[in-house]
Amino acid sequence: ITDLENNPYVVPMNFGYQDGVLYLHSGPTGSNIDMLKVNNNVCITFSEGTELVYQSVQLGCSYRVKSQSVICRGKVSFVDDMDEKREALNILMKHYTDYPVKYSDPAVRNVCIWKIPVDSMTGRAYAVE
């Protein structure tokens, strides 16, 4: 996302992914929604890994963090249909729990679902043996 002055803007969010589409959720209003209405292009990154590795303890430039990352690019559209919102919320929740969840109509009405068909995806493993 870029802000209204065209500066990069980053915010951590929960996500769901299915069939080449990323789903995010947020409140129905706010600065990120205003930004996306002006420019709906996004670049989303996922990364994992915290293990520090090195070639030599005394050689500073040999230190690395073992990590894996994925970068996805696409365009955000907002889901308005209540049934499609519930489906997207189910996709999101599957990433975090196997417990069956329910959503009240007011909760579904008041959530903003971001739908992002992934146009491109790249990945990298760094310092992984």
N, C-alpha and C positions, 0 to 999 in steps of 0.2 A: 504494500500500500504506500502511496505517497500522500503527505498531508496537503492542505490547501495552498501551501507555498511551494509545493512540488519537492519537498524534502522526504527522504525515506522515513517510514513509520513502521515500527515493529511492535507486535503485541503477542504474548503467548496465549494460545487458545487450545481447548479440547477439540478433538477431531474424530471423524469417522471416515472410512474409505471403503468403497465398494464399486466394482465394475468401472474403474477408471474415473470415478468421481469422488472428490473430497467434500465432506460436509463439516461446517463449523457452525457454532451458534453464539449469539450475543443478545444483548438487550435490543429492543426495537429502535432505540434512538441513541445518539452519541456521536462523538467526533469520527470514529472509524466508519460509521454508516454514512455520514456526510461526505467523507473522503471518497468512499466507494461509489457514491452517486455521481461524482465528478470524473473519477478514473477507476474503472473496475478491474484493472490488471493487478494481479498479485503474484508474488514469488514467496513460496512457503518452504521452509526447511525443517527437517526432522533430523535429530542427531542423537547418538547414544555413545557412551564410553567415557570413562574417567580414569582408567588405569594409566599411570605414568610409566613410560619405558625409556631406556637410554642405552646408548652404546657404551658410554663410559661415564661414571659418576662425576668425574672431574671435567668433562667436556660439555660445557653448557649448550652448545649448538646440537648436541646429539639427543637432547631430551624431546620426547614426543608424547602425545596422549593417544593411546589406542582408541580409535573411534570409527564410526560408520555414519554416513550422512546421506540424505536424499534431498534433492531440491526439485520442487514441482512448480510449474508455471501455468497460469490459466486466467480465466475471467470469471468474476463473481456475478451470479444472479441471485436474487432473493426468492425464496419459496413462499407463496401465499396460501396455497391450498392446504387445508387442515389435515387431510389424509396423507399428503406428501410430506408435510411437516412431521407427522407422527412416524412415518417410515424413516425419515432422515434422523430423527431422534433415536429411533431403535438402532440404526446403523452406528451412530455415535456411541450409544450406551454399550453396544457389544464389544467395544474396544476397552471398556473399563470394568464390566461386571457380567457374570452369567446369570445374575439374579433377575427374575422377571420384574419389569418396571411398568408403571402406568403414568399417564399424564392427564391432568384435568383440562377441560376445554379452555378455561382462562389462561392456564400456563402455556398451552400450545398457541393460543391467540397472541400472547404477549412475548413470545420468543421470536427472534429473527434468525432464520435458517439461511446460511450462506451455502450455495451450491456451486462447486467449482469443477467443471469437467477439466481434467488434466490435459493440457496441450503438449507439455514436454516434461520428462522426468529423467534426472540423472542421479547417479549414486557414486559413492566413493568409500573405500575402506582405507584408513590411514594408519600406518604402523602396525597393521594386523598381520600376524605371521601365517 
